[in-house]
Amino acid sequence: MFAVADGASEGPFTARWAAALVKAACRPHERRPSPFLVRWRNATWERARPIHFNRATGQFEATLPVSLPWYQELCLERGVAATFLVGRVDLCRHTLTVASVGDSLLAWWSPNGHVETFPFKHPDQFPRFPATVIYERGRALQHYPPLQPECYEYRIPVFLAVMTDALGLWFVQELVNGGHPHEELLTCTADTFTAWVAEKRATGLLRDDDTTVLLLEVVPGG
């Protein structure tokens, strides 16, 4: 399992909400049915922390102090939003199942192979106002579009790159222009990524926005 969430609203709880979504989606000890997203949606919200589901009221609640400053209360009333992309690699069937709410991007490729992307294949497809998963205090979490999972086959070994919107837009633009952004990403390490992002921003190739990438490699034997 892999996921990325990008906070799309301002406020003290946006990062907590994004982190809760990813943590709930990627708990490793639970098995999910196939296709995994048919039942995944409701189960995910129930497992999310610090957001939890109150079965008695049928609503989602935050594990927050009883009394909050007025501006934080106002933030929760307006809603806390995050874009969200989640996927699963099936090591037995060699399939990749992925769904997205918003404008994050997944790319995958085999060595010397063709690069595939989801859900966007051209820069013009990135939405100006992306859909989000929204938490509103005191209300059931229903303000999000349904997740529409798509399934792809892949060859082993395969590389995957999960990116938030700024990096995803750069990646797709490079592909359209005939570049090899996947090879460039693979040269980055945890120590060099920050400097690489700063350089891209300075040259105007990367929008100055939160930038996250998760690189995965699936090899024979899992």
Solvent accessible surface area in square Angstrom, and as a share of the most:
residue,aa,sasa,rsa
1,M,74,0.33
2,F,7,0.03
3,A,10,0.07
4,V,11,0.07
5,A,18,0.14
6,D,21,0.11
7,G,30,0.29
8,A,57,0.44
9,S,35,0.23
10,E,170,0.76
11,G,40,0.39
12,P,68,0.43
13,F,18,0.08
14,T,12,0.07
15,A,77,0.59
16,R,92,0.34
17,W,4,0.01
18,A,11,0.09
19,A,62,0.48
20,A,1,0.00
21,L,0,0.00
22,V,41,0.24
23,K,126,0.53
24,A,1,0.00
25,A,0,0.00
26,C,37,0.22
27,R,80,0.29
28,P,128,0.80
29,H,124,0.55
30,E,61,0.28
31,R,234,0.85
32,R,35,0.13
33,P,56,0.35
34,S,81,0.53
35,P,71,0.45
36,F,0,0.00
37,L,9,0.04
38,V,103,0.59
39,R,173,0.63
40,W,2,0.01
41,R,83,0.30
42,N,93,0.48
43,A,38,0.29
44,T,0,0.00
45,W,6,0.02
46,E,56,0.25
47,R,33,0.12
48,A,0,0.00
49,R,118,0.43
50,P,30,0.19
51,I,10,0.05
52,H,51,0.23
53,F,57,0.24
54,N,40,0.21
55,R,184,0.67
56,A,101,0.78
57,T,79,0.46
58,G,33,0.31
59,Q,61,0.27
60,F,12,0.05
61,E,55,0.25
62,A,14,0.11
63,T,74,0.43
64,L,25,0.12
65,P,81,0.51
66,V,148,0.85
67,S,94,0.61
68,L,24,0.12
69,P,58,0.36
70,W,187,0.66
71,Y,121,0.46
72,Q,36,0.16
73,E,49,0.22
74,L,64,0.32
75,C,17,0.10
76,L,2,0.01
77,E,114,0.51
78,R,180,0.66
79,G,10,0.10
80,V,2,0.01
81,A,12,0.09
82,A,0,0.00
83,T,4,0.02
84,F,1,0.00
85,L,0,0.00
86,V,0,0.00
87,G,0,0.00
88,R,45,0.17
89,V,28,0.16
90,D,20,0.10
91,L,86,0.43
92,C,123,0.73
93,R,166,0.61
94,H,70,0.31
95,T,23,0.14
96,L,1,0.01
97,T,12,0.07
98,V,0,0.00
99,A,0,0.00
100,S,26,0.17
101,V,4,0.02
102,G,14,0.13
103,D,13,0.07
104,S,0,0.00
105,L,0,0.00
106,L,0,0.00
107,A,0,0.00
108,W,13,0.05
109,W,8,0.03
110,S,25,0.16
111,P,68,0.42
112,N,168,0.86
113,G,34,0.33
114,H,146,0.65
115,V,16,0.09
116,E,59,0.26
117,T,7,0.04
118,F,13,0.05
119,P,48,0.30
120,F,22,0.09
121,K,119,0.50
122,H,75,0.34
123,P,18,0.12
124,D,124,0.64
125,Q,97,0.43
126,F,31,0.13
127,P,51,0.32
128,R,210,0.77
129,F,165,0.69
130,P,39,0.24
131,A,46,0.36
132,T,21,0.12
133,V,1,0.01
134,I,46,0.23
135,Y,2,0.01
136,E,26,0.11
137,R,76,0.28
138,G,40,0.39
139,R,137,0.50
140,A,28,0.22
141,L,7,0.03
142,Q,138,0.61
143,H,87,0.39
144,Y,37,0.14
145,P,53,0.33
146,P,80,0.50
147,L,21,0.10
148,Q,122,0.54
149,P,50,0.31
150,E,83,0.37
151,C,83,0.50
152,Y,57,0.22
153,E,148,0.66
154,Y,17,0.06
155,R,194,0.71
156,I,48,0.24
157,P,47,0.29
158,V,3,0.02
159,F,39,0.16
160,L,3,0.01
161,A,0,0.00
162,V,0,0.00
163,M,0,0.00
164,T,3,0.02
165,D,15,0.08
166,A,1,0.01
167,L,0,0.00
168,G,0,0.00
169,L,52,0.26
170,W,8,0.03
171,F,0,0.00
172,V,1,0.01
173,Q,70,0.31
174,E,40,0.18
175,L,51,0.25
176,V,70,0.40
177,N,104,0.53
178,G,55,0.52
179,G,24,0.23
180,H,109,0.49
181,P,0,0.00
182,H,18,0.08
183,E,97,0.43
184,E,54,0.24
185,L,1,0.00
186,L,74,0.37
187,T,102,0.59
188,C,19,0.12
189,T,78,0.45
190,A,102,0.79
191,D,135,0.70
192,T,67,0.39
193,F,38,0.16
194,T,106,0.62
195,A,69,0.53
196,W,28,0.10
197,V,10,0.06
198,A,56,0.43
199,E,109,0.49
200,K,24,0.10
201,R,85,0.31
202,A,90,0.70
203,T,88,0.51
204,G,64,0.61
205,L,97,0.48
206,L,6,0.03
207,R,110,0.40
208,D,117,0.61
209,D,50,0.26
210,D,93,0.48
211,T,25,0.15
212,T,63,0.37
213,V,33,0.19
214,L,69,0.34
215,L,65,0.32
216,L,57,0.28
217,E,98,0.44
218,V,15,0.09
219,V,62,0.35
220,P,99,0.63
221,G,90,0.87
222,G,60,0.57
